[in-house]
Amino acid sequence: MKSLKEKFNVTGMTCSACSSRVEKSVGKLEGVKQVSVNLLTNSMQVEYEEKDLSRSDIIHRVEQAGYGAALAQTTNRQSLAADEAPSARGELAGGTPSNPMEEQVREMKGRFVLSLGFLIPLMYISMGHMISLPLPGFLHGHENAVSFAFTQFLLCLPIVYANRQYFIKGFRTLAHGAPNMDSLIAVGSSAALVYGIFAIYRMSYGLGAENMDVVMAYSSDLYFESAATILTLITLGKLLEARSKGKTSEALTKLMDLAPKTALVEREGREVQVPVEEVLAGETVVVKPGSSIPVDGIIREGSTSIDESAITGESLPVYKEIGMSVIAATTNKSGFVKIEATKVGADTTFSQIIRLVEEASSTKAPIAKLADKIAGVFVPVVMAIALLTALVWLLAGADFEFALSMAISVLVISCPCALGLATPVAIMVGTGKGAEHGILIKSGEALELAHSLDSVVLDKTGTITEGRPVVTDVIALGGTPEALLEIACSLEAKSEHPLAEAILDYGSQKGIVINQVADFQSISGKGVRGALGEQVYFAGNQKLMKENGIELADNQEQIDQLAMEGKTPMMFASSSRLIGLIAVADVVKATSREAIQALRDLNMEVTMLTGDNQKTAEGIGRSLPLNQVIAEVLPQEKEKVLAGLQAQGKKVAMVGDGINDAPALVRADVGMAIGAGTDIAMESADIILMKNDLLDVVTAIRLSRAVIRNIKQNLFWAFFYNCLGIPLAAGLLYPAFGLRLSPMFAAAAMSFSSVFVVSNALRLKMFKGGNPGNNNSYRAEEAVQKKAIELKKIEEQEENQMVTLKIEGMMCQNCVKHVKEALESFKGASAEVNLDHKEAKVEIPSTISTDALKSAVEQAGYTVTDIIK
């Protein structure tokens, strides 16, 4: 049975009662598994069974509920704010404006300016005489009462027409039995208007019957200015709200703006510029210096440095060469490269990031269900309270005008905009802020759950550690470390073991010369042997040494100590004795210790989970502030460890690489995949950490706590506002203190509450990532050193140096050949040797030292007398 998950744009929603109505209507359809409606983005996510339902069925159900819907276009950057759309149905189907948020703000600004233009003279006429402002003669005096009232009515009409959507949508939803915010505005404004028209007829009757008492009574109790002010202030509030809502998705908009629009593709032997959507997987894409990379791919020609800050948040460029992968929307800083497209269009990592951020912004956190449940019954209850208010005041002896004014105030001040916006604005700002830090939160639920975590389980390899072995110790016994490294690199050059690769990488950094090894033999599970000149050497573990009669007793304590530290000691020996030890380990990342300590400071219990042997795991664990270490665990057993922690009542996060940790990531309350995600990571994890840095786990948890704290603040003020505002508007304090809330002030207060909630959510934009106790040292010194090495690689391709060596001892062309071979044994070096001048001119990368060149020449049997740079 195939299940689909699709996003729809919904028009016509203005408050949480609307979103609740749409959600309930669609949720009742047979085949719908899950539905989530977001008021902020005016969108709806529906997961449904394809065999039971179609898109048109879902859209039809939304239309039946009194709203409009259309399948969301993936290219839309902002969803249309439906409460300001010209029609409630089908607008998006006919084509969304190129920039809906700007169109919305522009349209509301026009409405507000028009409303204000008519409201000012209306207020002057209706209230000017109260502060002794002069009125035209034809409006002054009780004999002109009808002209006085009718002029106000005429000035009110353009404001009503400009804001007619409130009436159209309000009465439509009321007719469907699902009143919303617009219903409150429509009923309240209409009551004021109808009463004003009724007053005109009563004054006309009074003038005709020469009953001036009736004329005086009704001329002082007109409510045209109240209706006009309500509509104008609510439009102002909506305008401010729309501008604020636009800011909540800035991070997503910035991300989208980074996406390249075109690509330079090799087709039929020539370079062709095509829209990025037309690039096919497998095609060769040419990327020039300074250009954005349009697709995910693998470098097939050239090398360069890539600015990946848009994806990972890492500010320093990353060196890339042939065979290495690149990501769409990153920037080629220096070199000319050709890449083979592996993922294009919607399949690129960048497109997946955009989709994940959009989905997270559109999903509901569990805390939002409280607001939805209340909003579903809130509007009908408010209308009942307004009716009850009018009846109570009438029964208490108040006149009809007073009772009507109180009822209108209750209706207006109770609009549940703030309630509907409390959760989605905070989630949108929070997920956008996470994206800025390279943290992709896949749902509102994940964002909320992360704040309640009390236990974090960390995979070791690639999460706490670098995930690749590196040389940590070089211990020469009887010779120099350089001599030991030369023998080690020469022996390991023909080995394919990962530990051999670590030694070769280390030797390359030190400029070690690799010599030709004769009689090379790889001994499975033990090591290698080979001859350098007349001498046979062995490299491997203790078994290999013992089998070949190499005595280890004098150095056994040293070997055991290295193993206790979590390192793998490799032994190197000649045919007669041990000549040195080289320790290799998967080292802890520069920021792991700081991150684990920061998690402990957040009252987290931190566990390291690994398949390594107990001794190696404990060696690493001793250097970190962990609560416990669990070792020798198979991938399929990791999920059971998490289940055990959950059985103890703990809320557990699992942090892993998203591949062998997939079952555990799914089992965890919150799964976090560290390192720019593979497809498996995207599917298994709830939160994806694009940088390979544990400090982002700290950032994700702190961000979650900040968002939930903000949501609770928003909900508190929304509920508090209504709890305080409704009794005040109903006149509860009027008998004792003479305090009452006119409809105009009620409208202003209602608008302010929505703006306040959105503005409070925008404070999340000031959130700073990393360890709060060490924000100024977000990267430890070791990380900086690591980056320095990487930058040297970048400089290597761009800045070669010329060196001239004066050499004694060359006698013939054969000598020239030996010297040239020695000098060109270094990666990236080229040499010209002149026998007559007894010199060699060498072009080398800046990473190769002149001492290494001198050593190579002298080991070839010649003497370097001078070095000229």
C-alpha positions in Angstrom: 0.0 0.0 0.0 1.6 3.2 -1.2 1.6 6.2 1.2 2.1 9.8 -0.2 3.1 12.9 1.8 2.3 16.1 0.0 2.1 19.8 0.8 -0.8 22.1 -0.1 -1.2 25.8 0.0 -4.4 26.8 1.7 -6.2 30.2 1.2 -8.7 31.9 3.4 -7.3 31.1 6.9 -7.0 34.0 9.3 -6.7 32.4 12.8 -6.1 29.2 14.6 -9.9 28.4 14.5 -9.5 28.3 10.7 -6.5 26.0 10.7 -8.2 23.8 13.2 -11.3 23.6 11.0 -9.3 22.7 7.9 -7.3 20.1 9.8 -10.4 18.4 11.2 -12.2 18.4 7.9 -9.3 16.8 6.0 -8.5 14.5 8.9 -12.0 12.9 8.6 -11.3 11.7 5.0 -10.8 7.9 4.7 -7.2 7.2 3.8 -5.7 10.2 5.5 -3.0 9.0 7.9 -1.8 12.4 9.2 -2.6 16.1 8.5 -0.9 19.2 9.8 -2.1 22.7 9.0 0.2 25.7 9.6 -1.4 29.1 10.0 1.9 31.0 9.6 2.8 29.6 6.2 -0.8 29.0 5.1 0.2 25.5 4.2 -1.0 21.9 4.9 1.0 18.7 4.9 -1.1 15.6 4.3 0.1 11.9 4.4 -2.5 9.7 2.8 -3.0 6.3 1.1 -2.8 6.8 -2.7 -5.3 4.1 -3.4 -8.0 5.6 -1.2 -7.6 9.3 -2.0 -6.5 11.8 -4.7 -5.2 15.3 -4.5 -8.5 16.6 -5.9 -10.4 14.8 -3.1 -8.3 16.7 -0.5 -8.7 20.0 -2.3 -12.5 19.5 -2.6 -12.8 18.8 1.2 -10.9 22.0 2.0 -13.2 24.0 -0.3 -16.2 22.4 1.4 -14.9 23.7 4.7 -15.0 27.2 3.2 -11.3 27.7 2.2 -9.2 27.3 -1.0 -6.4 24.9 -1.7 -3.9 23.9 -4.3 -0.9 21.6 -4.5 2.2 23.6 -3.3 4.8 24.4 -6.0 8.3 23.5 -4.9 9.6 26.7 -6.3 7.4 28.9 -4.1 9.6 30.8 -1.7 6.9 32.0 0.5 3.3 30.8 0.9 0.6 33.2 0.2 -1.1 34.7 3.2 -4.6 33.7 2.5 -6.4 36.1 4.7 -5.4 38.9 2.3 -6.1 36.9 -0.9 -8.7 38.3 -3.4 -10.6 35.0 -3.2 -10.9 32.1 -0.9 -10.6 29.4 -3.5 -8.4 28.5 -6.3 -6.1 31.5 -6.3 -3.0 29.4 -6.1 -4.2 27.1 -8.7 -4.3 30.0 -11.1 -0.7 31.1 -10.3 0.9 32.6 -7.2 2.5 36.0 -7.4 6.2 35.9 -8.0 6.8 37.3 -4.5 3.6 36.6 -2.5 4.8 38.2 0.7 5.7 41.5 -1.0 2.4 41.4 -2.8 0.6 40.8 0.4 2.3 43.7 2.3 1.8 46.0 -0.7 -1.9 45.3 -0.9 -2.4 45.7 2.9 -0.5 48.9 2.9 -2.8 50.3 0.2 -5.8 49.2 2.2 -4.5 50.8 5.3 -3.6 54.1 3.7 -7.1 54.3 2.1 -8.8 53.4 5.4 -6.8 55.9 7.3 -7.5 58.6 4.7 -11.3 58.3 5.3 -11.0 57.5 9.1 -9.3 60.9 9.9 -12.2 63.1 8.6 -14.7 60.6 10.1 -13.1 60.9 13.5 -13.0 64.7 13.2 -16.7 64.8 12.4 -17.8 62.3 15.0 -15.6 63.4 17.9 -14.2 66.8 17.0 -17.0 68.7 18.8 -16.0 66.9 22.0 -12.8 68.9 22.1 -14.4 72.1 20.7 -13.2 71.7 17.2 -15.4 73.6 14.7 -17.8 71.8 12.4 -19.4 73.0 9.2 -22.8 74.6 9.8 -24.8 71.9 8.0 -23.4 69.3 10.5 -23.9 71.4 13.6 -27.0 71.3 15.8 -29.7 68.8 16.5 -31.7 70.0 13.5 -28.8 68.7 11.3 -28.5 65.4 13.2 -29.4 63.3 10.1 -26.8 65.1 8.0 -24.3 64.6 10.8 -25.0 60.8 11.0 -25.3 60.3 7.2 -22.0 62.0 6.5 -20.3 59.6 8.9 -22.0 56.7 7.2 -20.7 57.8 3.8 -17.2 58.2 5.1 -17.4 54.8 6.6 -18.5 53.0 3.4 -15.1 53.2 1.6 -13.4 51.7 4.7 -15.9 48.9 4.8 -15.5 48.2 1.1 -11.7 48.2 1.2 -11.8 45.7 4.0 -14.7 43.6 2.7 -12.8 40.4 2.9 -13.4 40.3 6.7 -17.1 40.3 6.0 -17.1 37.8 3.1 -14.9 35.3 4.9 -16.4 35.9 8.3 -20.0 35.3 7.3 -19.0 32.4 5.0 -17.3 30.5 7.8 -20.1 31.4 10.2 -22.6 29.8 7.7 -20.4 26.7 7.6 -20.7 26.4 11.4 -17.0 27.1 11.9 -16.7 30.8 13.0 -13.2 32.2 13.0 -11.5 35.5 13.7 -13.1 37.1 10.7 -16.5 36.1 12.0 -15.8 38.1 15.2 -14.7 41.1 13.3 -17.6 40.8 10.8 -20.3 40.4 13.5 -18.8 43.2 15.7 -18.4 45.7 12.8 -21.8 44.8 11.3 -23.5 45.3 14.6 -22.0 48.8 14.9 -22.9 49.6 11.3 -26.5 48.3 11.5 -27.1 50.1 14.8 -25.8 53.3 13.1 -28.2 52.9 10.2 -31.0 52.2 12.7 -30.0 55.4 14.6 -30.3 57.4 11.3 -33.9 56.2 10.9 -34.7 56.9 14.5 -33.4 60.4 14.2 -35.3 60.9 11.0 -38.5 59.8 12.9 -37.7 62.1 15.8 -37.3 65.1 13.5 -40.5 64.3 11.7 -42.4 63.8 15.0 -40.6 66.9 16.4 -39.4 64.7 19.3 -35.9 66.2 19.9 -35.3 63.9 22.9 -35.1 61.0 20.5 -32.9 63.0 18.1 -30.5 63.9 20.9 -30.3 60.4 22.3 -29.4 58.7 19.0 -27.1 61.4 17.7 -24.8 61.0 20.7 -24.6 57.2 20.3 -23.5 56.5 16.7 -20.9 53.7 16.2 -19.8 54.4 12.6 -16.4 55.6 13.8 -16.1 52.4 16.0 -16.7 50.1 13.0 -14.3 52.1 10.8 -11.6 52.2 13.5 -11.9 48.5 14.2 -11.3 47.6 10.5 -8.5 50.1 10.2 -6.6 49.1 13.3 -7.0 45.4 12.5 -5.6 46.0 9.0 -2.7 47.9 10.6 -2.1 45.0 12.9 -2.2 42.6 10.0 0.3 44.8 8.0 2.8 44.8 10.9 2.2 41.1 11.4 2.9 40.3 7.8 6.1 42.3 7.8 7.2 40.4 10.9 6.2 37.0 9.4 8.3 37.8 6.4 11.3 38.1 8.6 10.7 34.7 10.2 11.7 32.9 6.9 14.7 35.0 6.1 17.1 32.1 6.7 15.2 30.0 4.2 15.0 32.8 1.7 18.8 33.4 2.0 19.4 29.7 1.5 17.2 29.6 -1.7 19.0 32.7 -3.1 22.3 30.7 -2.9 21.1 28.1 -5.4 22.7 28.6 -8.8 20.4 29.2 -11.7 22.5 27.9 -14.6 25.3 25.3 -15.2 28.1 25.0 -17.7 27.8 21.5 -19.2 30.0 19.6 -21.7 27.8 18.4 -24.5 29.0 17.1 -27.9 32.5 18.4 -27.3 31.6 22.0 -26.4 30.6 23.9 -23.3 26.9 24.8 -23.1 25.2 26.9 -20.5 21.9 25.4 -19.5 19.3 26.0 -16.7 20.4 24.0 -13.7 17.1 22.0 -13.9 18.2 20.5 -17.2 21.5 19.0 -16.0 21.4 15.2 -16.2 23.1 12.8 -13.9 26.4 11.6 -15.3 27.0 14.7 -17.3 30.3 16.6 -17.0 29.9 20.1 -15.4 32.6 22.7 -15.7 33.0 25.0 -12.7 35.2 28.0 -13.0 36.9 29.9 -10.1 34.4 32.1 -8.2 31.3 30.2 -9.6 28.7 28.3 -7.6 28.6 24.5 -8.0 25.2 23.7 -9.5 24.9 20.0 -8.7 26.2 17.3 -6.3 29.1 15.5 -8.0 32.6 14.1 -7.9 35.7 16.0 -9.2 37.1 14.3 -12.3 39.6 16.9 -13.3 41.5 19.6 -11.4 41.7 20.6 -7.7 40.5 23.6 -5.8 39.3 25.0 -2.5 35.5 25.1 -1.8 33.6 27.4 0.4 31.0 25.1 2.0 29.7 27.7 4.5 26.2 27.8 3.0 25.8 24.0 3.7 27.9 23.3 6.8 28.4 26.7 8.3 32.1 26.1 8.3 33.7 29.5 7.5 37.1 28.2 6.2 37.5 26.7 2.7 38.0 23.0 2.2 40.6 21.5 -0.1 39.2 19.2 -2.8 40.9 17.1 -5.5 40.1 14.4 -8.0 37.8 11.7 -6.6 36.4 13.9 -3.8 32.7 14.9 -3.7 31.3 18.4 -3.9 27.8 19.8 -3.0 25.5 22.0 -4.9 25.3 25.7 -3.9 28.9 25.7 -2.5 31.4 28.1 -4.0 34.5 27.2 -6.0 37.1 29.6 -4.6 40.2 29.1 -6.7 40.8 26.2 -9.1 39.3 25.2 -12.4 37.5 21.8 -12.0 35.3 19.4 -13.9 32.8 17.4 -12.0 30.6 14.4 -12.8 27.0 15.1 -11.8 25.8 12.5 -9.4 22.7 14.2 -8.0 20.7 16.8 -9.9 17.6 18.9 -9.4 15.5 18.0 -6.4 17.9 15.2 -5.4 20.8 17.4 -4.5 21.8 17.8 -0.9 21.0 21.5 -1.1 17.5 20.8 -2.4 16.9 18.3 0.4 18.0 20.9 2.9 15.5 23.4 1.5 12.8 20.7 1.6 13.6 19.7 5.2 13.6 23.3 6.5 10.2 24.0 4.7 8.7 20.8 6.1 10.0 21.5 9.6 8.5 25.0 9.5 5.2 23.5 8.3 4.8 20.8 11.0 3.3 21.1 14.4 5.1 20.6 17.7 3.0 18.6 20.2 2.7 21.7 22.3 0.7 23.3 19.5 -2.1 20.8 20.0 -3.1 22.6 23.2 -3.6 25.8 21.3 -5.5 24.0 18.5 -7.9 22.3 20.9 -8.7 25.6 22.6 -9.0 27.5 19.3 -11.5 24.9 18.0 -14.1 25.9 20.6 -12.8 29.4 21.4 -14.7 31.5 18.8 -18.1 29.9 19.4 -17.6 30.4 23.2 -16.6 34.1 22.6 -19.7 34.7 20.5 -21.8 33.1 23.3 -20.0 35.4 25.9 -20.7 38.4 23.7 -24.4 37.6 23.5 -24.5 36.8 27.3 -22.8 40.2 28.0 -25.4 42.1 26.1 -28.3 40.2 27.8 -26.8 40.7 31.3 -26.4 44.4 30.8 -29.9 44.8 29.4 -31.3 42.8 32.3 -29.3 45.0 34.7 -31.0 48.0 33.3 -28.5 49.4 30.9 -29.7 50.9 27.7 -29.4 49.0 24.4 -26.5 51.2 23.1 -24.4 50.4 26.1 -25.1 46.7 26.0 -24.3 46.6 22.3 -21.0 48.4 22.8 -19.9 45.9 25.4 -20.9 43.0 23.2 -18.9 44.4 20.3 -15.9 45.0 22.5 -15.9 41.3 23.6 -16.1 40.1 20.0 -13.3 42.3 18.8 -10.8 41.9 21.6 -11.2 38.1 21.6 -9.8 37.5 18.0 -7.5 34.5 18.5 -4.7 35.6 16.2 -2.1 35.6 18.9 -3.1 32.1 19.9 -2.8 30.8 16.4 0.6 32.4 15.8 2.2 31.6 19.2 3.6 28.2 18.1 4.3 28.4 14.3 6.2 31.7 14.3 8.6 30.4 17.0 9.1 27.1 15.1 9.7 28.8 11.8 12.3 31.2 13.3 13.9 28.3 15.3 14.2 26.0 12.3 15.6 28.9 10.2 18.1 29.7 12.9 19.1 26.1 13.0 19.7 26.1 9.2 22.0 29.1 9.6 24.1 27.0 11.9 24.1 23.9 9.7 21.5 22.1 11.8 18.5 20.7 9.9 15.5 20.0 12.1 13.1 17.7 10.2 9.9 18.4 12.2 8.4 20.6 14.9 8.0 17.5 17.0 11.8 16.8 16.9 12.4 20.5 17.8 10.2 20.2 20.9 11.4 16.8 22.1 15.0 17.9 22.0 14.4 20.3 24.9 13.3 17.4 27.2 16.4 15.2 26.6 18.3 14.0 29.6 20.6 11.4 28.1 22.8 11.6 25.0 24.4 8.5 23.4 27.4 9.1 21.2 28.8 6.8 18.6 32.6 6.7 18.8 34.0 6.4 15.4 33.5 9.5 13.2 31.4 11.1 15.9 33.6 11.6 18.9 36.7 10.7 17.0 38.0 11.7 13.5 36.9 8.3 12.0 40.3 7.7 10.5 43.6 6.6 12.0 46.5 9.0 12.4 50.0 8.7 13.8 50.2 9.9 17.4 53.7 8.7 18.6 57.0 8.0 16.8 59.5 6.3 19.2 62.9 5.6 17.7 65.1 3.1 19.5 68.7 3.8 18.8 68.3 6.0 15.7 66.5 9.2 14.7 62.7 9.5 14.2 63.3 10.5 10.6 65.3 7.4 9.9 62.6 5.2 11.5 59.9 7.0 9.5 61.9 6.5 6.2 62.1 2.7 6.9 58.4 2.6 8.0 57.1 4.6 5.0 59.2 2.5 2.5 57.8 -0.8 4.0 54.2 0.4 4.2 54.2 2.0 0.7 53.0 -1.4 -0.8 50.6 -2.2 2.0 46.8 -1.5 1.7 46.1 -1.6 5.4 44.4 1.6 6.9 47.2 1.9 9.5 49.8 1.9 6.7 47.9 4.8 5.0 48.1 6.7 8.3 51.9 6.3 8.4 52.3 7.3 4.8 50.2 10.4 5.3 52.3 11.3 8.3 55.5 10.7 6.4 54.3 12.9 3.5 53.7 15.8 5.9 57.2 15.4 7.2 58.8 15.2 3.7 60.1 11.6 4.2 61.7 9.9 1.2 60.3 6.5 0.2 62.9 4.0 -1.0 62.4 0.9 -3.1 61.7 -2.3 -1.1 62.8 -5.7 -2.4 61.2 -9.0 -1.5 58.1 -7.4 -0.1 55.7 -9.8 1.7 52.4 -9.1 3.4 51.7 -11.4 6.3 47.9 -11.6 6.9 46.9 -10.4 10.4 50.5 -9.8 11.5 52.2 -7.2 9.2 54.8 -7.0 6.4 58.4 -7.7 5.7 60.8 -6.4 3.0 64.4 -5.7 2.2 66.1 -2.2 2.0 69.5 -2.8 0.4 71.0 -5.7 2.2 68.9 -5.4 5.4 65.6 -7.2 6.0 63.0 -5.3 8.1 59.7 -6.3 9.7 56.7 -4.1 10.5 53.7 -5.3 12.4 52.3 -6.6 15.7 53.8 -8.6 18.5 53.0 -11.9 16.9 55.1 -11.0 13.9 58.0 -9.9 16.2 57.9 -13.1 18.3 57.7 -15.4 15.2 60.9 -13.8 13.9 62.8 -13.9 17.2 62.6 -10.2 17.9 63.0 -9.5 21.7 60.3 -7.2 23.1 60.8 -7.6 26.9 62.7 -4.3 27.3 60.0 -2.4 25.6 56.9 -4.3 26.7 55.8 -1.7 29.3 56.1 1.0 26.7 54.0 -1.0 24.2 51.3 -1.8 26.9 51.1 1.9 27.9 50.4 2.9 24.3 47.6 0.3 24.1 46.2 1.5 27.5 45.9 5.0 25.9 43.6 3.6 23.2 46.4 3.6 20.6 47.5 0.8 18.3 51.3 0.3 18.6 53.1 -0.9 15.4 56.5 -2.4 15.8 59.4 -2.0 13.4 62.5 -4.2 13.6 65.5 -5.2 11.6 66.4 -8.9 11.4 68.0 -8.8 14.8 66.4 -6.1 17.0 63.5 -3.8 17.6 64.3 -0.4 16.0 61.2 1.6 16.9 57.5 2.0 17.7 54.9 4.0 15.8 51.5 4.4 17.5 48.4 5.0 15.4 45.0 5.9 16.8 41.6 7.2 15.7 42.1 10.5 17.6 39.4 12.4 19.4 38.1 15.5 17.5 39.4 18.9 18.6 36.0 20.0 19.9 34.6 16.7 21.3 35.9 17.2 24.8 34.4 20.7 25.0 31.1 19.5 23.5 30.8 16.6 26.0 31.6 18.9 28.9 29.0 21.3 27.6 26.4 18.5 27.5 27.2 17.6 31.1 26.8 21.3 32.0 23.3 21.0 30.5 22.6 18.2 33.0 22.9 15.5 30.3 24.1 12.0 31.0 26.6 11.2 28.2 27.4 7.7 27.1 29.9 6.6 24.5 28.8 3.5 22.4 31.3 1.6 20.3 32.1 -1.7 18.7 35.8 -1.4 19.7 37.4 -3.6 22.3 37.0 -2.6 25.9 40.6 -1.6 26.4 40.7 0.8 23.4 37.3 2.3 24.3 38.3 2.8 28.0 41.6 4.5 26.8 39.6 7.1 24.8 37.0 7.3 27.6 39.5 8.2 30.2 40.4 11.4 28.3 36.7 12.6 28.1 34.2 13.7 30.8 31.8 10.8 29.9 29.3 9.2 32.4 29.8 5.7 31.0 31.5 3.8 28.2 29.8 0.8 26.5 32.1 -1.2 24.2 32.1 -4.2 22.0 28.5 -3.5 20.8 27.5 -4.7 17.3 25.5 -2.3 15.1 22.3 -4.3 15.6 22.8 -4.3 19.3 23.0 -0.5 19.6 19.3 -0.2 19.3 18.8 -2.5 22.3 21.1 -0.3 24.4 18.9 2.7 23.7 15.8 0.7 24.4 17.3 -0.2 27.8 17.9 3.5 28.6 14.4 4.4 27.6 13.0 1.6 29.8 14.7 3.5 32.7 12.5 6.5 31.9 15.1 8.5 30.1 14.6 10.7 27.1 17.5 9.7 24.9 19.2 11.3 21.9 21.4 9.1 19.7 24.2 10.8 17.8 25.8 8.8 15.0 26.9 8.9 11.4 23.5 7.8 10.1 24.6 4.6 8.3 25.5 1.7 10.7 23.7 3.7 13.4 20.4 3.9 11.5 18.4 1.4 13.8 19.6 3.3 16.9 18.8 6.7 15.3 15.2 5.5 14.7 14.9 4.0 18.2 16.0 7.2 19.9 13.6 9.9 21.1 15.6 12.2 18.9 18.1 10.9 16.4 20.9 13.2 15.3 23.1 12.3 12.2 26.4 14.1 12.4 28.4 14.9 9.2 26.7 16.2 6.0 24.0 13.6 5.6 23.8 10.6 3.4 20.4 9.5 2.2 20.2 7.1 5.1 21.0 9.8 7.5 18.3 12.0 6.0 15.7 9.2 6.5 16.8 7.9 9.9 17.6 11.0 11.8 15.2 13.6 13.2 18.0 16.3 13.3 20.8 16.5 10.7 24.1 18.2 11.8 25.8 19.2 8.6 29.1 20.0 10.2 31.2 17.1 11.6 31.3 18.8 15.0 29.7 17.6 18.3 29.3 21.2 19.5 26.3 21.3 17.1 24.6 18.7 19.4 24.9 21.3 22.1 23.6 24.0 19.8 20.6 21.9 18.7 19.6 21.2 22.3 20.0 24.8 23.4 18.1 26.0 20.4 15.2 23.6 21.2 15.1 24.9 24.8 15.1 28.5 23.5 12.2 27.8 21.1 10.1 25.9 23.6 10.7 28.6 26.2 9.6 31.2 23.5 6.5 29.2 22.6 5.5 29.0 26.3 5.9 32.7 26.6 3.8 33.3 23.5 1.0 31.0 24.7 1.1 32.5 28.2 0.7 36.0 26.9 -2.0 35.0 24.3 -4.0 33.2 27.0 -3.3 35.9 29.7 -4.4 38.6 27.2 -7.7 36.9 26.5 -8.3 36.1 30.2 -7.7 39.7 31.1 -9.3 41.3 28.0 -12.6 39.5 27.8 -13.8 40.4 31.4 -12.6 44.0 30.9 -14.4 44.2 27.5 -17.6 42.7 29.1 -17.6 45.5 31.6 -16.9 43.4 34.7 -15.0 46.4 36.3 -17.5 49.0 35.2 -19.9 48.9 38.2 -17.1 49.2 40.8 -14.5 51.3 39.0 -16.2 52.8 36.0 -13.7 51.0 33.7 -14.9 49.9 30.3 -13.2 49.1 27.0 -14.7 50.8 23.9 -14.7 48.8 20.6 -12.0 51.0 19.2 -9.6 50.3 22.0 -10.5 46.6 21.9 -9.4 46.5 18.2 -6.1 48.3 19.0 -5.4 45.8 21.9 -6.3 42.8 19.7 -3.9 44.0 16.9 -1.1 44.6 19.4 -1.4 41.1 20.9 -0.6 39.5 17.5 2.3 41.9 16.8 3.6 41.2 20.3 3.6 37.4 19.8 5.4 37.6 16.5 7.9 40.1 17.8 8.7 37.9 20.8 9.4 35.0 18.4 11.7 37.2 16.4 13.9 37.5 19.5 15.1 34.0 18.6 17.0 35.5 15.7 19.5 36.7 18.4 20.3 33.1 19.4 24.0 32.2 19.2 25.2 28.6 18.7 28.0 26.6 20.2 28.9 26.2 23.9 27.4 29.1 25.8 30.3 28.9 28.3 32.9 29.2 25.6 31.4 31.1 22.7 34.6 33.0 22.1 36.5 29.8 21.6 34.0 27.9 19.5 37.0 26.2 17.8 39.6 24.8 20.1 43.3 25.3 19.3 43.7 21.8 17.9 40.9 22.5 15.4 42.6 25.6 14.3 45.8 23.7 13.8 44.0 21.1 11.7 42.5 23.8 9.5 45.9 25.4 9.1 47.2 22.1 7.6 44.2 22.1 5.3 44.8 25.6 4.2 48.4 24.8 3.5 47.1 22.1 1.1 45.1 24.9 -0.7 48.1 27.1 -0.8 50.2 24.3 -2.2 48.3 24.3 -5.5 48.6 28.0 -5.8 52.0 29.0 -4.3 55.0 26.9 -5.4 58.5 28.1 -4.6 61.8 27.9 -6.6 64.9 26.7 -4.8 68.4 26.3 -6.1 70.7 23.6 -4.6 74.5 23.7 -5.0 75.6 20.1 -5.2 79.1 18.5 -5.0 79.9 14.9 -6.1 78.1 14.7 -9.4 80.4 13.2 -12.0 78.3 12.1 -14.9 74.8 12.0 -16.4 74.0 9.0 -14.3 74.6 11.2 -11.2 72.3 13.8 -12.7 69.6 11.1 -13.0 70.0 10.0 -9.4 69.8 13.6 -8.1 66.7 14.4 -10.2 64.9 11.2 -9.0 65.7 12.0 -5.4 64.3 15.6 -5.7 61.2 14.5 -7.7 60.3 11.8 -5.2 58.4 14.6 -3.4 54.8 15.1 -4.5 54.4 18.1 -6.7 58.2 18.7 -7.1 60.0 19.2 -10.5 63.7 19.5 -10.9 66.3 20.6 -13.5 69.8 19.4 -12.7 72.8 21.0 -14.4 76.1 19.0 -14.3 78.3 21.9 -15.5 77.1 24.4 -12.9 76.9 21.7 -10.2 73.4 22.8 -9.2 69.7 21.8 -9.3 66.8 24.2 -9.7 63.7 22.8 -8.0 60.1 23.9 -8.0 58.3 22.6 -4.9 55.1 23.2 -3.0 55.5 25.5 -0.1 54.8 22.6 2.3 58.1 20.8 1.4 61.0 22.0 3.5 64.5 22.7 2.0 66.0 20.4 4.8 64.0 17.5 3.3 65.4 18.3 -0.2 68.9 18.4 1.2 68.4 15.1 3.1 67.1 13.4 -0.1 70.1 14.5 -2.1 72.6 13.4 0.5 70.9 10.0 1.0 71.4 9.6 -2.8 75.2 9.9 -2.1 75.9 13.6 -2.9 76.6 16.8 -0.9 74.5 19.9 -0.8 76.9 22.9 -0.2 74.4 25.7 -0.5 70.6 26.4 -0.7 69.4 29.6 -2.5 65.8 30.5 -2.3 
